[in-house]
Amino acid sequence: DGIVTRPRLALVAGGVAGYWLAASSSCSFAVFSSIAVAFVAYALAGGWRYLRAAVLTFPRDFRAARCLLGTLGALRRMTRLRLGIVQLFAETVAKQPEAVCFRYEDEVWTFRRVDEYSNRVANLLLETGHSPGQVVALFAESRPEFACLWLGMAKAGVVAALINYNLRAQSLVHCLRAAEASSMLFGAELAPAVKEVAASLAEMRLYRFGDGHGVGESLDGVNDFDKMLAGASGQMAPGQQFRPDSTKDRLFFIYTSGTTGLPKAAVISHHRFAMMANTVGIILNIGPSDSVYDCLPLYHTAGGILGVGQAFLRGATVVIRRKFSASAFWEDCVKYNCTVAQYIGELCRYLLAQPSRPSDQGHRLRLMFGNGLRPQIWREFQRRFGVKQMAEFYGATESNCNLINLDNTVGAVGFLSVIAPWAYPLKLVKVDQDTGEPLRHPSTGLCQLAGVGEPGELVGSIVRGDLLRDIDGYVSKAATEKKVLRNVLRQGDAYFSTGDVLCMDELGYVYFLDRTGDTFRWKGENVSTAEVEASISSVLHLADCTVYGVELPGIEGRAGMAAIVAEPAAAASPEDLLDCLSRDLPGRLPAYARPLFIRFVSRIESTGTFKMMKTELRRDGAQPDRCSGDPLFYLDCRSGRYLPLDESAWAAIQRGDIRF
């Protein structure tokens, strides 16, 4: 604050002093003197920092302002004409019906084919009694049909719930119930997972589609969606297609772990889909001449909105891969003549670990966009693979806080304008390192803003009805309210709390530091510590435990670690407990959520409200020499069992001989 406040005071004082000194001269000279002295006083008081930042960042901010106006224009048109994603997609089809929308393996899907397939889906859903507003879960691996199915649901007014295909057992059932889904469409490859929970889905209509990639699993009472679809009409008059009453109506749900508890269904409205996809498309100049390589899961925002949206709204070709392959990545980019590709940080590290190939620089990629790229490998990645622009971004599915790096500034996830901070009102507020709660001024009760170089939680001003500042939140109103921070800069205001700690430099560039609260990120997924703790406690019969994320050398994100209280008089030994975890956790948690490290402790400190204290445990990490001699174990991913973690094993992890 002092960088701005003190120079402003000096500016006023200097102006008054200059005018007083030249008061006996002519009026014009007095004004000139006033301005000159004020400027000098402003600069000497520290204003030169602001002037320098303004000069250096003006081109960046001007470009961003133009893109922001473009996005606002598209959103205003959408709101004025009451256009949903279905209507916007129809406009794209009308412009280029025979252009390629999706490529998948050896399949080519033109915009006309996508339109007709989704029409069949809509007609079939309406014929089978599905009505606007109902929720249908979509549980499948990535392929063109995934996007076409939710588009067809939207044409019928049905809301899709996009389920993470890694989920199993309780987590899967929870997501289906949280969305209040009346039916589920699942890929045949996931039939074993559905069969496992079929008894809990007795009232839900089940539809199976696809060839299952060789997975054979019979299920009673399941409808063959492909066979039914063959008899449905591929034609649908524009008047028959569902048109939302408001662009804020629900398009589909995407699940996020938020900060606590089991996965929550975040609402993606027609407006939010268009805002996110168009913003990326406009800023990065993605259009019909581009081919976008999308190897990320389509149930996620990155792959399913930022990727697919470039086809549906911007007319680009999107190349879909069922699952990411480090060995096939560059060969695919060459094969499909891709110009743009998506990434997450882990993906970039896997690519760098691959042996050199001619395809490393034999591609035509001009741009990659994504999040989680470590500053330490940024330049090395660009140098080896010859990608000119890495557009790192920050975004949360359910929030109004979105940032993007426009100019290849290494390590930055985006920027906040130094010249006009009011134009995009995101703030960094100081937080307590132990509790994650915002620090407030004792006298006013308002939040303390983080200064340049200081860590702070990113929060975004909520303005209801505003095209950029409103939030859709979660299906659960209570869950949404928990993410709203009140009385931030003034009494009565409201900001969205991201739970992420960032810092900003003098030019406004913003850098991701860490997550607050009870969530950490691993393998590109948000892991809820509360969910993992509940699963461990259940498996170990209510044993006290706490889960947290720990850093590993040279690896993005944080690996899961559980501290478990080992009772000296307990019948079960630590080895018995580890056997239980190895046997039972795979059926309760997706692979990315299972703790990679276990630490047995005699007790866990707690707060007055019995909340486990994790700060010291997190600082200790998984390093044996920091853990006070407590028994430590790591998950051997090949055998699925926990093995002792001693100094030699830790050294092997550091060398990369033991991998996760």
C-alpha positions in Angstrom: 0.0 0.0 0.0 2.9 2.4 0.8 4.1 2.2 -2.8 0.9 3.9 -3.9 -0.2 5.9 -0.8 3.0 7.7 0.1 3.8 8.9 -3.5 0.2 10.2 -3.8 0.6 12.3 -0.6 3.9 13.6 -2.0 2.2 14.4 -5.3 -0.3 16.6 -3.5 2.2 18.2 -1.2 4.6 18.8 -4.1 1.9 20.4 -6.2 1.0 22.8 -3.4 4.6 23.6 -2.7 5.4 24.2 -6.3 2.4 26.5 -6.7 3.3 28.5 -3.6 7.0 28.9 -4.7 5.9 30.2 -8.1 2.9 32.2 -6.9 4.5 35.5 -7.7 5.1 34.5 -11.3 2.7 34.2 -14.1 -0.2 31.9 -13.8 1.0 29.5 -16.5 4.5 29.3 -15.0 3.0 28.7 -11.5 1.0 25.8 -12.9 4.0 24.4 -14.8 6.1 24.7 -11.6 3.4 23.0 -9.6 3.3 20.1 -11.9 7.1 19.8 -12.1 7.7 19.9 -8.4 4.8 17.5 -7.8 6.2 15.0 -10.3 9.7 15.2 -8.7 8.2 14.8 -5.2 6.1 11.9 -6.4 9.1 10.1 -7.9 11.4 10.7 -4.9 8.7 9.4 -2.6 8.7 6.1 -4.4 6.3 6.9 -7.2 9.0 6.0 -9.7 8.2 2.3 -9.0 4.6 2.8 -10.1 5.7 4.9 -13.2 8.2 2.2 -14.2 5.6 -0.6 -13.7 3.0 1.4 -15.7 5.4 1.9 -18.6 6.5 -1.7 -18.7 3.1 -3.2 -18.3 1.0 -0.9 -20.5 1.3 -3.1 -23.7 0.3 -6.2 -21.7 -2.6 -4.5 -20.0 -3.8 -3.0 -23.3 -3.8 -6.4 -25.0 -5.7 -7.9 -22.0 -8.2 -5.1 -22.1 -9.0 -5.6 -25.8 -9.5 -9.4 -25.1 -11.6 -8.7 -22.1 -13.8 -6.3 -24.1 -14.1 -9.1 -26.8 -15.3 -11.6 -24.2 -17.7 -9.1 -22.7 -19.1 -8.3 -26.1 -19.7 -12.0 -26.7 -21.4 -12.5 -23.3 -23.6 -9.4 -23.8 -24.8 -10.7 -27.2 -25.4 -14.1 -25.7 -27.4 -12.6 -22.8 -29.4 -10.2 -25.0 -30.4 -12.8 -27.5 -30.8 -15.6 -24.9 -28.4 -17.9 -26.6 -27.3 -21.1 -24.9 -24.4 -23.3 -25.9 -26.7 -25.3 -28.2 -27.5 -22.1 -30.2 -23.9 -21.0 -30.3 -22.9 -24.4 -31.5 -25.6 -24.2 -34.2 -24.0 -21.0 -35.4 -20.6 -22.7 -35.7 -22.1 -25.6 -37.6 -23.9 -23.2 -40.0 -20.5 -21.6 -40.8 -18.5 -24.8 -41.5 -20.6 -28.0 -41.5 -18.0 -30.1 -43.3 -15.0 -28.8 -41.3 -13.5 -31.3 -38.8 -14.7 -30.8 -35.2 -13.1 -33.8 -33.6 -10.3 -36.3 -34.5 -9.9 -39.4 -32.4 -7.6 -42.2 -33.3 -8.6 -42.8 -37.0 -12.0 -41.3 -36.6 -13.0 -38.0 -38.2 -16.0 -36.2 -36.8 -17.2 -33.2 -38.9 -19.4 -30.5 -37.3 -22.3 -31.9 -39.2 -21.7 -35.4 -37.8 -21.5 -34.0 -34.2 -24.7 -32.1 -34.8 -26.6 -35.1 -36.1 -25.3 -37.5 -33.4 -26.2 -35.0 -30.6 -29.7 -34.6 -32.3 -30.2 -38.4 -32.0 -29.2 -38.2 -28.3 -31.7 -35.4 -27.6 -34.5 -37.1 -29.5 -33.9 -40.4 -27.7 -33.8 -38.8 -24.3 -37.1 -37.1 -24.9 -38.6 -40.3 -26.3 -37.6 -42.2 -23.2 -39.3 -39.7 -20.8 -36.4 -37.5 -19.9 -37.6 -33.9 -19.4 -35.8 -30.5 -19.2 -34.2 -30.0 -15.8 -33.6 -33.6 -15.1 -30.0 -34.7 -14.4 -28.3 -37.6 -16.3 -24.8 -38.7 -15.2 -22.2 -39.3 -17.8 -19.4 -41.7 -16.7 -17.0 -42.6 -19.5 -13.4 -42.2 -20.7 -12.5 -39.4 -23.1 -13.7 -39.8 -26.7 -15.9 -37.7 -29.1 -19.1 -39.3 -28.0 -18.5 -37.9 -24.5 -18.8 -34.3 -25.7 -21.6 -35.2 -28.2 -23.6 -36.9 -25.4 -23.7 -33.8 -23.1 -24.4 -31.6 -26.1 -27.3 -33.8 -26.9 -28.5 -33.7 -23.4 -28.4 -29.9 -23.6 -30.5 -30.0 -26.7 -33.1 -31.8 -24.7 -32.8 -29.5 -21.7 -31.3 -32.3 -19.6 -28.4 -31.4 -17.3 -25.3 -33.6 -17.5 -23.3 -34.6 -14.5 -19.7 -35.3 -15.7 -18.3 -38.0 -13.4 -14.6 -38.6 -12.9 -13.9 -42.0 -14.4 -11.3 -42.8 -11.7 -14.0 -42.8 -9.0 -15.1 -46.1 -7.5 -17.4 -47.4 -4.7 -18.5 -44.8 -2.1 -17.1 -41.8 -4.0 -18.9 -42.8 -7.2 -22.2 -43.3 -5.4 -21.8 -40.0 -3.6 -21.3 -38.0 -6.8 -24.4 -39.6 -8.4 -26.5 -38.8 -5.4 -25.2 -35.3 -5.0 -26.3 -34.5 -8.5 -29.7 -36.2 -7.9 -29.2 -38.0 -11.2 -32.2 -40.0 -12.5 -30.2 -41.9 -15.1 -26.6 -42.8 -15.9 -24.9 -43.2 -19.3 -21.7 -45.1 -18.8 -19.0 -46.3 -21.2 -18.7 -50.1 -21.5 -15.1 -49.9 -20.3 -16.4 -48.8 -16.9 -19.0 -51.6 -16.5 -17.0 -53.3 -13.7 -17.1 -50.0 -11.7 -20.8 -49.7 -12.2 -21.4 -53.3 -11.4 -19.6 -52.8 -8.1 -22.2 -50.2 -7.0 -25.2 -51.4 -8.9 -27.1 -52.4 -5.7 -26.9 -48.7 -4.6 -28.4 -47.5 -8.0 -31.6 -49.6 -7.9 -33.8 -46.6 -8.8 -31.5 -45.2 -11.5 -32.0 -46.0 -15.2 -28.7 -47.3 -16.6 -27.5 -47.0 -20.2 -24.4 -48.6 -21.6 -22.6 -47.3 -24.7 -19.4 -48.0 -26.6 -17.3 -51.1 -27.2 -15.5 -51.0 -23.9 -12.0 -51.4 -25.3 -12.2 -55.1 -24.8 -13.7 -55.0 -21.3 -16.5 -57.6 -21.1 -18.8 -57.3 -18.1 -22.5 -58.2 -18.1 -25.0 -56.2 -16.1 -28.6 -57.0 -15.5 -31.2 -54.3 -16.3 -28.9 -52.2 -18.4 -30.1 -50.6 -21.7 -28.0 -50.7 -24.8 -27.8 -47.0 -25.7 -26.0 -47.5 -29.0 -28.8 -49.9 -30.3 -31.5 -47.5 -29.1 -29.6 -44.5 -30.7 -29.5 -46.2 -34.1 -33.3 -45.8 -34.3 -33.5 -42.2 -33.3 -33.7 -39.3 -35.8 -30.6 -37.3 -36.5 -32.7 -34.2 -37.4 -34.0 -31.7 -35.0 -35.5 -28.3 -36.0 -34.0 -25.3 -34.2 -37.4 -24.7 -32.6 -37.3 -28.2 -31.0 -33.9 -27.7 -29.4 -34.0 -26.5 -25.8 -33.4 -22.8 -25.3 -32.5 -21.7 -21.8 -34.7 -19.1 -20.0 -31.4 -17.5 -19.0 -27.8 -17.9 -19.9 -27.3 -18.6 -16.2 -29.3 -21.8 -16.5 -27.4 -25.0 -15.7 -25.6 -26.7 -18.6 -23.8 -29.4 -16.7 -22.0 -30.2 -13.4 -18.3 -30.7 -13.0 -17.0 -32.2 -9.7 -14.4 -30.5 -7.6 -13.2 -31.4 -4.1 -13.3 -27.7 -3.1 -11.6 -27.3 0.2 -13.2 -30.0 2.4 -15.3 -33.1 2.2 -16.3 -35.4 -0.7 -16.4 -34.1 -4.3 -18.9 -31.3 -4.8 -20.9 -30.7 -7.9 -20.0 -27.3 -9.3 -22.5 -25.7 -11.6 -21.4 -24.9 -15.1 -24.0 -22.6 -16.7 -24.2 -21.7 -20.4 -22.7 -18.3 -19.5 -19.8 -19.8 -17.6 -18.9 -22.3 -20.4 -19.0 -19.5 -23.0 -17.0 -17.1 -20.8 -14.2 -19.6 -20.0 -13.9 -21.1 -23.5 -14.2 -17.7 -25.3 -11.7 -16.0 -23.0 -9.0 -18.6 -23.7 -9.9 -18.6 -27.4 -9.8 -14.8 -27.8 -6.7 -14.2 -25.7 -4.7 -17.0 -27.4 -6.2 -16.3 -30.9 -7.5 -19.9 -31.4 -9.8 -20.3 -34.4 -10.9 -22.5 -37.3 -7.3 -22.8 -38.7 -6.1 -24.4 -35.4 -5.9 -28.0 -34.4 -5.9 -28.4 -30.6 -4.4 -31.5 -29.0 -6.6 -32.4 -25.9 -5.2 -35.3 -24.0 -6.8 -34.2 -20.7 -9.9 -35.8 -19.2 -13.1 -34.4 -20.6 -14.9 -34.5 -17.2 -12.5 -31.7 -16.1 -12.7 -28.0 -16.8 -9.4 -27.9 -18.7 -10.2 -30.7 -21.2 -14.0 -30.5 -21.3 -14.5 -26.7 -21.4 -11.3 -25.0 -22.4 -10.5 -27.8 -24.9 -13.8 -28.8 -26.3 -15.1 -25.2 -26.2 -12.5 -24.3 -28.9 -14.4 -26.6 -31.3 -17.9 -25.8 -30.3 -17.6 -22.0 -30.0 -14.4 -21.1 -32.0 -14.6 -23.6 -34.8 -11.2 -25.2 -34.2 -10.5 -28.9 -34.6 -9.9 -30.7 -31.3 -7.9 -33.9 -31.3 -9.1 -36.1 -28.4 -7.0 -38.8 -26.9 -8.5 -41.4 -24.6 -5.7 -41.1 -22.1 -2.4 -39.2 -22.0 0.7 -41.0 -23.3 4.1 -39.4 -22.9 5.6 -41.6 -25.7 2.9 -40.8 -28.2 2.4 -37.1 -27.4 4.7 -35.5 -30.0 4.0 -38.2 -32.6 0.3 -37.4 -32.2 0.9 -33.7 -32.6 2.8 -34.4 -35.9 0.2 -37.0 -37.1 -2.7 -34.6 -36.6 -0.9 -31.5 -37.6 -1.7 -29.8 -34.3 -1.0 -26.1 -33.7 -2.1 -25.9 -30.1 -1.9 -28.4 -27.2 -3.1 -28.5 -23.6 -1.0 -29.5 -20.6 -0.8 -29.9 -16.9 2.5 -29.6 -15.0 3.0 -33.3 -14.5 2.5 -33.9 -18.2 5.4 -31.6 -19.0 7.7 -33.4 -16.6 6.8 -36.8 -18.1 7.5 -35.4 -21.6 11.0 -34.2 -20.5 11.7 -37.6 -19.0 11.2 -39.3 -22.4 14.2 -40.1 -24.7 14.8 -37.6 -27.5 12.9 -38.3 -30.7 12.7 -36.6 -34.1 9.1 -35.6 -33.4 10.3 -33.5 -30.4 10.7 -30.6 -32.8 9.0 -32.0 -35.9 5.6 -30.6 -34.9 3.8 -27.3 -35.7 2.8 -26.3 -32.2 2.9 -22.6 -31.7 1.3 -22.6 -28.3 0.6 -24.8 -25.3 -1.8 -23.7 -22.5 -2.5 -25.2 -19.1 -1.5 -25.0 -15.5 1.1 -26.3 -13.1 4.2 -25.9 -15.2 7.1 -25.6 -12.7 9.4 -22.5 -13.2 12.4 -24.8 -12.9 11.6 -26.7 -16.1 9.8 -23.9 -18.1 12.8 -22.8 -20.2 14.2 -26.3 -20.6 10.8 -27.5 -21.9 10.5 -24.7 -24.4 14.1 -25.1 -25.5 13.9 -28.9 -26.1 10.5 -28.9 -27.8 10.6 -25.6 -29.6 7.2 -24.4 -28.3 7.2 -20.6 -28.6 4.5 -19.7 -26.1 3.5 -21.4 -22.8 0.3 -19.8 -21.7 0.1 -20.8 -18.0 -3.2 -20.0 -16.4 -5.0 -20.1 -13.0 -8.6 -20.9 -12.6 -11.1 -22.6 -10.3 -14.1 -24.3 -11.8 -16.6 -22.8 -9.4 -15.0 -19.4 -8.9 -14.7 -15.9 -10.5 -10.9 -15.9 -10.1 -9.2 -16.6 -13.5 -5.8 -15.4 -14.6 -3.6 -16.2 -17.6 0.0 -15.5 -18.6 0.0 -13.7 -21.9 3.7 -13.1 -22.5 5.7 -16.1 -21.4 6.8 -14.6 -18.1 8.5 -17.7 -16.5 6.6 -19.0 -13.5 3.7 -16.6 -13.6 0.1 -17.9 -13.7 -1.1 -14.5 -14.9 -1.2 -10.9 -13.7 -3.2 -8.2 -12.0 -3.1 -4.7 -13.5 -0.9 -2.2 -11.7 -2.3 0.6 -13.8 -6.0 -0.2 -13.3 -6.4 -2.7 -10.4 -10.1 -1.8 -10.2 -10.7 -3.2 -13.7 -10.5 -6.8 -12.6 -11.0 -6.8 -8.8 -9.0 -9.8 -7.6 -7.1 -9.3 -4.3 -4.5 -11.2 -2.3 -5.3 -11.2 1.4 -2.9 -12.3 4.2 -3.7 -15.6 5.9 -2.7 -17.3 9.1 -0.1 -20.0 8.1 -1.4 -22.5 10.7 -5.2 -22.1 10.3 -5.5 -20.8 6.7 -7.9 -18.2 7.9 -7.6 -14.5 6.7 -5.8 -12.1 8.9 -8.0 -9.1 9.9 -7.3 -5.6 11.2 -8.1 -5.5 14.9 -9.8 -2.2 14.7 -11.9 -2.6 11.5 -12.3 -6.4 11.2 -11.5 -6.1 7.5 -8.9 -8.3 5.8 -5.3 -7.3 5.5 -4.0 -7.1 1.9 -0.7 -8.7 1.0 2.0 -6.4 -0.3 4.4 -6.9 -3.1 6.2 -10.2 -2.7 4.1 -11.2 0.3 2.0 -14.4 0.2 -1.8 -14.0 0.2 -4.9 -16.0 -0.6 -6.5 -15.0 -3.9 -10.0 -13.8 -3.6 -12.4 -12.4 -6.1 -15.1 -9.7 -5.7 -18.6 -11.1 -6.1 -21.1 -8.9 -7.8 -24.5 -10.6 -8.5 -25.6 -10.2 -12.1 -22.2 -9.0 -13.3 -21.1 -10.9 -16.4 -17.6 -11.4 -15.0 -17.8 -11.1 -11.3 -20.8 -13.3 -10.4 -20.4 -17.0 -9.4 -22.4 -20.1 -10.1 -21.0 -22.0 -7.1 -22.1 -25.5 -6.2 -25.3 -27.4 -6.5 -25.3 -27.2 -2.7 -26.1 -23.7 -1.5 -24.5 -24.4 1.8 -21.3 -25.5 0.1 -21.3 -22.3 -2.0 -21.8 -20.1 1.1 -18.7 -21.7 2.7 -16.6 -20.3 -0.1 -17.8 -16.8 0.3 -15.6 -14.5 2.4 -17.4 -11.4 3.7 -16.2 -8.0 5.0 -13.0 -8.1 3.0 -12.3 -4.4 2.0 -15.5 -2.9 3.4 -18.4 -3.9 5.6 -20.9 -6.0 3.7 -18.9 -6.9 0.6 -18.4 -10.5 -0.5 -15.4 -12.2 -2.2 -14.9 -15.8 -3.4 -12.3 -17.6 -1.4 -10.1 -19.7 -3.6 -8.1 -21.4 -0.9 -4.9 -20.8 -2.9 -1.9 -18.8 -1.8 -0.2 -16.7 -4.4 2.2 -13.7 -4.5 2.6 -10.7 -6.8 5.6 -8.8 -7.9 6.0 -5.1 -8.7 4.8 -5.5 -12.3 1.6 -7.3 -11.2 2.7 -10.8 -12.3 1.2 -13.4 -10.0 2.8 -16.7 -8.9 1.2 -19.7 -7.4 2.7 -20.8 -4.0 0.4 -23.3 -2.2 -3.1 -24.3 -1.2 -4.6 -23.4 2.2 -7.2 -25.5 4.0 -7.7 -29.2 3.6 -7.0 -29.8 -0.1 -3.8 -30.5 -2.0 -3.2 -31.2 -5.7 -1.6 -34.4 -7.0 -1.5 -35.9 -10.5 -3.6 -32.9 -11.8 -6.4 -33.7 -9.3 -7.5 -31.9 -6.2 -7.4 -34.3 -3.2 -9.7 -33.7 -0.3 -7.9 -34.6 3.0 -11.3 -35.0 4.7 -12.4 -37.7 2.3 -9.1 -39.6 2.6 -9.2 -39.2 6.4 -12.7 -40.6 6.5 -11.7 -43.6 4.4 -8.6 -44.4 6.5 -10.6 -44.0 9.7 -13.3 -46.4 8.4 -10.8 -49.0 7.2 -8.8 -48.8 10.5 -11.9 -48.8 12.7 -12.0 -45.1 13.8 -8.2 -44.7 14.3 -7.1 -41.1 14.8 -5.4 -39.9 11.7 -4.7 -36.7 9.7 -3.9 -36.4 6.0 -1.8 -33.7 4.3 0.2 -33.0 1.2 4.0 -33.1 1.2 6.5 -31.9 -1.4 8.8 -34.3 -3.3 11.9 -33.1 -5.0 11.4 -32.2 -8.7 7.7 -33.3 -8.7 4.7 -31.0 -9.2 2.0 -30.8 -6.6 2.0 -32.5 -3.2 2.0 -36.3 -2.5 -0.5 -37.5 0.1 0.8 -38.5 3.5 -1.2 -39.8 6.5 -0.1 -39.6 10.1 -1.8 -42.4 12.1 -1.9 -42.7 15.8 -0.5 -46.1 16.8 -1.9 -47.1 20.2 0.8 -49.1 22.1 -1.8 -51.4 23.6 -3.7 -52.0 20.4 -4.2 -55.5 19.2 -3.2 -54.6 15.6 0.4 -53.9 14.8 1.5 -51.1 12.4 2.1 -53.9 9.8 -1.5 -55.2 10.3 -2.8 -51.6 9.8 -0.7 -51.2 6.6 -2.1 -54.5 5.3 -5.6 -53.2 5.8 -4.9 -50.0 4.0 -3.3 -51.8 1.1 -6.2 -54.1 0.8 -9.2 -51.8 1.4 -8.3 -48.3 0.2 -8.2 -49.1 -3.5 -11.9 -49.9 -3.3 -12.7 -46.6 -1.5 -10.4 -44.0 -3.1 -9.2 -43.3 -6.7 -5.5 -44.0 -7.2 -4.4 -40.3 -7.0 -6.1 -39.9 -3.6 -4.4 -42.8 -1.8 -1.7 -41.7 0.6 1.8 -42.4 -0.7 3.4 -42.1 2.7 2.3 -43.3 6.2 3.8 -42.0 9.4 2.9 -43.7 12.7 2.8 -41.2 15.6 2.0 -41.5 19.3 -0.4 -38.5 19.3 -1.6 -35.7 17.0 -1.9 -32.2 18.4 -5.4 -30.7 18.0 -7.0 -27.3 18.4 -9.6 -26.4 21.0 -12.3 -27.4 18.5 -10.5 -30.8 18.0 -9.2 -29.9 14.6 -6.0 -31.8 13.9 -2.9 -29.6 13.7 -1.0 -30.3 10.4 1.5 -27.5 10.2 4.4 -29.2 11.9 3.6 -32.5 10.2 3.6 -30.8 6.8 6.9 -29.1 7.5 8.5 -32.5 8.4 7.3 -33.9 5.1 8.4 -37.5 4.4 12.1 -37.0 5.1 13.2 -39.7 7.7 15.7 -37.3 9.4 12.9 -34.8 10.2 10.3 -37.2 11.6 11.6 -37.8 15.1 12.3 -41.5 14.6 8.6 -42.2 13.9 8.0 -45.3 11.7 7.6 -44.3 8.1 6.4 -46.2 5.1 5.9 -45.5 1.4 3.5 -47.0 -1.2 5.3 -49.3 -3.6 3.1 -48.7 -6.7 4.0 -51.9 -8.4 3.0 -54.3 -5.5 0.4 -52.0 -4.0 1.9 -52.5 -0.5 3.5 -50.1 2.0 7.3 -50.6 2.5 9.6 -49.1 5.2 10.9 -45.7 4.3 14.4 -45.3 5.6 17.3 -43.0 4.5 18.3 -45.3 1.6 14.7 -45.5 0.3 14.4 -41.7 0.6 17.6 -41.3 -1.4 16.2 -43.5 -4.1 13.1 -41.3 -4.2 15.3 -38.2 -4.6 17.2 -39.9 -7.4 14.0 -40.9 -9.2 14.8 -44.6 -8.8 11.5 -45.0 -6.8 8.7 -43.4 -8.8 5.1 -42.6 -8.0 
